[in-house]
Amino acid sequence: MSLIRPDAAEYAAHFTPYIGLVPDGCLPDLLREQAERVKELFGAIREEDGDYRYAPDKWTVKEVLGHVIDTELIMTYRLMRVARGDRTPLPSFDENDFVRGGEFGRLSIADLLAHFGIVRQATLTLIESMPEEAWEREGSVAGHPVTARALAYIVAGHERHHTRLLEERYGAVIANA
């Protein structure tokens, strides 16, 4: 299933960097590859390094993974609403509030990875079951128009953004893996 890349009118400008990280091709295949990469990357990190943060005000390794999970849940919920034709305006969310409220430090990396795997499988099931005409349906998030197609790309790009940051900024932890 190859989706056409959404154009800039299909999403808020702050999502441009995420969508730009998504290569052309079959989106479900990319999402499956990402899931394997996330399992490899986070699974290689020692449990005692799960609370590592590269600067005092930055998220821990576990918080990064928890944030990826939460964001995928939110984006796929939005995707489902828009794809089903629901035009009710949807709110934004504060990722820092969600990370604080998630208390991800109390969970193991293995638990978070299991949660990620379940969420990603649900995302794939939703995406693969969508009728063709649903991809162009439009809704509104935080006062900005968004299509179902754009939300699917945001899911893929957001994960890619955070795994790149993990590799770049949490290198000491990854090197010890």
C-alpha positions, -999 to 999 in steps of 0.1 A, spaced: 0 0 0 17 31 -12 1 64 0 7 96 -18 28 119 4 5 146 19 10 181 7 15 210 31 -21 221 30 -30 187 47 -14 194 81 -1 221 104 34 234 95 50 221 128 45 185 114 66 193 83 99 179 98 82 146 107 66 141 73 99 150 57 115 120 74 92 95 58 106 79 27 84 70 -3 71 35 -4 47 12 13 37 28 46 28 -5 64 61 -20 54 79 10 68 59 9 100 69 -28 104 105 -20 98 104 8 124 89 -16 149 118 -40 145 143 -11 147 127 3 179 128 -32 195 165 -36 185 175 -1 196 157 1 229 160 -36 236 198 -33 236 198 -7 263 206 -20 298 178 -16 322 199 5 346 204 30 317 167 34 312 166 65 335 196 82 317 190 117 304 216 136 284 208 169 301 190 178 334 158 191 317 156 163 290 136 131 290 150 98 301 154 69 277 122 54 291 104 87 288 114 90 251 99 55 244 68 64 265 64 96 246 66 77 212 39 53 225 16 81 237 20 101 206 12 71 184 -19 64 204 -31 100 200 -22 103 163 -39 70 155 -70 80 175 -71 112 154 -65 92 123 -95 69 130 -118 99 138 -108 117 106 -109 86 84 -144 77 97 -156 112 87 -159 127 121 -155 165 117 -155 173 154 -125 196 161 -98 177 181 -76 193 207 -39 195 209 -20 178 238 10 188 259 37 161 255 55 172 287 23 167 307 18 133 292 54 123 300 51 135 336 17 117 339 30 85 324 56 79 351 75 58 327 105 54 351 84 29 371 82 6 341 109 -16 326 122 -11 291 108 -45 283 74 -35 295 75 -3 274 86 -23 243 58 -47 248 34 -18 250 49 -2 219 45 -35 200 8 -37 208 2 -1 199 21 -4 166 2 -36 157 -31 -17 163 -18 11 141 -10 -13 113 -44 -30 117 -62 4 114 -41 16 84 -44 -17 65 -82 -18 70 -89 17 58 -110 22 26 -91 41 -1 -114 71 0 -108 76 38 -72 88 32 -83 121 19 -109 129 45 -101 160 64 -106 169 101 -92 196 124 -66 193 152 -59 223 173 -75 246 148 -55 233 118 -68 211 90 -54 176 88 -61 146 65 -61 109 75 -31 105 51 -11 132 69 -18 116 103 -4 83 91 27 100 78 31 119 111 30 86 130 59 72 109 79 105 109 75 111 147 89 77 155 118 82 131 125 117 146 128 103 182 149 72 173 173 95 155 175 118 185 181 88 207 210 77 186 224 112 184 219 125 220 218 93 241 249 78 224 267 69 256 238 47 266 236 31 232 274 25 231 271 6 264 244 -16 250 
